[in-house]
Amino acid sequence: MMRFGWDPSSFMFDGGIWWMGAIFLALRLVVLAIIILIVYKLFKQQSNKARPIETMKVEENKTKNSEDDALRILRERYAKGEIDTEEYQHRKSELQS
């Protein structure tokens, strides 16, 4: 049977514009991927900003530990008799200030 006029079923599936739907779907997926990538980068950037504060705390603890080590070494040298009382007091006051 011959049809006259526009037939949507033959237009969509017999080489018509079905591929346009596939293109729009692919474009939507690309836009969604770009949005997800941008959000991921922003969250990663925010988490990197928080790290220097944590790093500063760790460095502060290392500094305190190194000061404690210096005082320990000073006490050991004093106990061994390598330094006298005057030098011990002087160096101890320098380390504690």
CNS distance restraints for C-alpha pairs under 8 A (distance, minus, plus):
assign (resid   3 and name CA) (resid   7 and name CA) 7.69 0.50 0.50
assign (resid   6 and name CA) (resid  11 and name CA) 7.90 0.50 0.50
assign (resid   7 and name CA) (resid  11 and name CA) 6.23 0.50 0.50
assign (resid   8 and name CA) (resid  12 and name CA) 6.03 0.50 0.50
assign (resid   9 and name CA) (resid  13 and name CA) 6.29 0.50 0.50
assign (resid   9 and name CA) (resid  14 and name CA) 7.94 0.50 0.50
assign (resid  10 and name CA) (resid  14 and name CA) 5.16 0.50 0.50
assign (resid  10 and name CA) (resid  16 and name CA) 7.44 0.50 0.50
assign (resid  11 and name CA) (resid  15 and name CA) 6.90 0.50 0.50
assign (resid  11 and name CA) (resid  16 and name CA) 4.66 0.50 0.50
assign (resid  11 and name CA) (resid  17 and name CA) 7.08 0.50 0.50
assign (resid  12 and name CA) (resid  16 and name CA) 4.69 0.50 0.50
assign (resid  12 and name CA) (resid  17 and name CA) 5.58 0.50 0.50
assign (resid  12 and name CA) (resid  18 and name CA) 5.48 0.50 0.50
assign (resid  13 and name CA) (resid  17 and name CA) 7.76 0.50 0.50
assign (resid  13 and name CA) (resid  18 and name CA) 6.50 0.50 0.50
assign (resid  17 and name CA) (resid  21 and name CA) 7.34 0.50 0.50
assign (resid  18 and name CA) (resid  22 and name CA) 6.92 0.50 0.50
assign (resid  19 and name CA) (resid  23 and name CA) 6.26 0.50 0.50
assign (resid  20 and name CA) (resid  24 and name CA) 6.20 0.50 0.50
assign (resid  21 and name CA) (resid  25 and name CA) 6.12 0.50 0.50
assign (resid  22 and name CA) (resid  26 and name CA) 6.17 0.50 0.50
assign (resid  23 and name CA) (resid  27 and name CA) 6.17 0.50 0.50
assign (resid  24 and name CA) (resid  28 and name CA) 6.15 0.50 0.50
assign (resid  25 and name CA) (resid  29 and name CA) 6.28 0.50 0.50
assign (resid  26 and name CA) (resid  30 and name CA) 6.22 0.50 0.50
assign (resid  27 and name CA) (resid  31 and name CA) 6.17 0.50 0.50
assign (resid  28 and name CA) (resid  32 and name CA) 6.07 0.50 0.50
assign (resid  29 and name CA) (resid  33 and name CA) 6.08 0.50 0.50
assign (resid  30 and name CA) (resid  34 and name CA) 6.21 0.50 0.50
assign (resid  31 and name CA) (resid  35 and name CA) 6.24 0.50 0.50
assign (resid  32 and name CA) (resid  36 and name CA) 6.20 0.50 0.50
assign (resid  33 and name CA) (resid  37 and name CA) 6.09 0.50 0.50
assign (resid  34 and name CA) (resid  38 and name CA) 6.19 0.50 0.50
assign (resid  35 and name CA) (resid  39 and name CA) 6.24 0.50 0.50
assign (resid  36 and name CA) (resid  40 and name CA) 6.09 0.50 0.50
assign (resid  37 and name CA) (resid  41 and name CA) 6.17 0.50 0.50
assign (resid  38 and name CA) (resid  42 and name CA) 6.23 0.50 0.50
assign (resid  39 and name CA) (resid  43 and name CA) 6.26 0.50 0.50
assign (resid  40 and name CA) (resid  44 and name CA) 6.12 0.50 0.50
assign (resid  41 and name CA) (resid  45 and name CA) 6.00 0.50 0.50
assign (resid  42 and name CA) (resid  46 and name CA) 6.22 0.50 0.50
assign (resid  43 and name CA) (resid  47 and name CA) 6.23 0.50 0.50
assign (resid  44 and name CA) (resid  48 and name CA) 6.23 0.50 0.50
assign (resid  45 and name CA) (resid  49 and name CA) 6.42 0.50 0.50
assign (resid  46 and name CA) (resid  50 and name CA) 6.73 0.50 0.50
assign (resid  47 and name CA) (resid  51 and name CA) 6.77 0.50 0.50
assign (resid  48 and name CA) (resid  52 and name CA) 7.59 0.50 0.50
assign (resid  50 and name CA) (resid  54 and name CA) 6.92 0.50 0.50
assign (resid  51 and name CA) (resid  55 and name CA) 6.03 0.50 0.50
assign (resid  52 and name CA) (resid  56 and name CA) 5.99 0.50 0.50
assign (resid  53 and name CA) (resid  57 and name CA) 6.39 0.50 0.50
assign (resid  54 and name CA) (resid  58 and name CA) 6.36 0.50 0.50
assign (resid  55 and name CA) (resid  59 and name CA) 6.12 0.50 0.50
assign (resid  56 and name CA) (resid  60 and name CA) 6.02 0.50 0.50
assign (resid  57 and name CA) (resid  61 and name CA) 6.23 0.50 0.50
assign (resid  58 and name CA) (resid  62 and name CA) 6.20 0.50 0.50
assign (resid  59 and name CA) (resid  63 and name CA) 6.13 0.50 0.50
assign (resid  60 and name CA) (resid  64 and name CA) 6.29 0.50 0.50
assign (resid  61 and name CA) (resid  65 and name CA) 6.11 0.50 0.50
assign (resid  62 and name CA) (resid  66 and name CA) 6.04 0.50 0.50
assign (resid  63 and name CA) (resid  67 and name CA) 6.17 0.50 0.50
assign (resid  64 and name CA) (resid  68 and name CA) 6.16 0.50 0.50
assign (resid  65 and name CA) (resid  69 and name CA) 6.10 0.50 0.50
assign (resid  66 and name CA) (resid  70 and name CA) 6.10 0.50 0.50
assign (resid  67 and name CA) (resid  71 and name CA) 6.25 0.50 0.50
assign (resid  67 and name CA) (resid  95 and name CA) 6.97 0.50 0.50
assign (resid  68 and name CA) (resid  72 and name CA) 6.12 0.50 0.50
assign (resid  69 and name CA) (resid  73 and name CA) 6.12 0.50 0.50
assign (resid  70 and name CA) (resid  74 and name CA) 6.09 0.50 0.50
assign (resid  70 and name CA) (resid  95 and name CA) 7.70 0.50 0.50
assign (resid  71 and name CA) (resid  75 and name CA) 6.12 0.50 0.50
assign (resid  71 and name CA) (resid  92 and name CA) 6.93 0.50 0.50
assign (resid  71 and name CA) (resid  95 and name CA) 7.27 0.50 0.50
assign (resid  72 and name CA) (resid  76 and name CA) 6.21 0.50 0.50
assign (resid  73 and name CA) (resid  77 and name CA) 6.16 0.50 0.50
assign (resid  74 and name CA) (resid  78 and name CA) 6.17 0.50 0.50
assign (resid  74 and name CA) (resid  88 and name CA) 7.04 0.50 0.50
assign (resid  74 and name CA) (resid  91 and name CA) 7.86 0.50 0.50
assign (resid  74 and name CA) (resid  92 and name CA) 7.55 0.50 0.50
assign (resid  75 and name CA) (resid  79 and name CA) 6.02 0.50 0.50
assign (resid  75 and name CA) (resid  88 and name CA) 7.82 0.50 0.50
assign (resid  76 and name CA) (resid  80 and name CA) 6.13 0.50 0.50
assign (resid  77 and name CA) (resid  81 and name CA) 6.24 0.50 0.50
assign (resid  77 and name CA) (resid  82 and name CA) 5.27 0.50 0.50
assign (resid  77 and name CA) (resid  83 and name CA) 6.27 0.50 0.50
assign (resid  78 and name CA) (resid  82 and name CA) 5.90 0.50 0.50
assign (resid  78 and name CA) (resid  83 and name CA) 5.27 0.50 0.50
assign (resid  78 and name CA) (resid  84 and name CA) 6.62 0.50 0.50
assign (resid  78 and name CA) (resid  85 and name CA) 7.43 0.50 0.50
assign (resid  78 and name CA) (resid  88 and name CA) 6.52 0.50 0.50
assign (resid  83 and name CA) (resid  87 and name CA) 6.23 0.50 0.50
assign (resid  83 and name CA) (resid  88 and name CA) 6.46 0.50 0.50
assign (resid  84 and name CA) (resid  88 and name CA) 6.14 0.50 0.50
assign (resid  85 and name CA) (resid  89 and name CA) 6.09 0.50 0.50
assign (resid  86 and name CA) (resid  90 and name CA) 6.19 0.50 0.50
assign (resid  87 and name CA) (resid  91 and name CA) 6.08 0.50 0.50
assign (resid  88 and name CA) (resid  92 and name CA) 5.96 0.50 0.50
assign (resid  89 and name CA) (resid  93 and name CA) 6.14 0.50 0.50
assign (resid  90 and name CA) (resid  94 and name CA) 6.40 0.50 0.50
assign (resid  91 and name CA) (resid  95 and name CA) 6.17 0.50 0.50
assign (resid  92 and name CA) (resid  96 and name CA) 6.17 0.50 0.50
assign (resid  93 and name CA) (resid  97 and name CA) 6.18 0.50 0.50
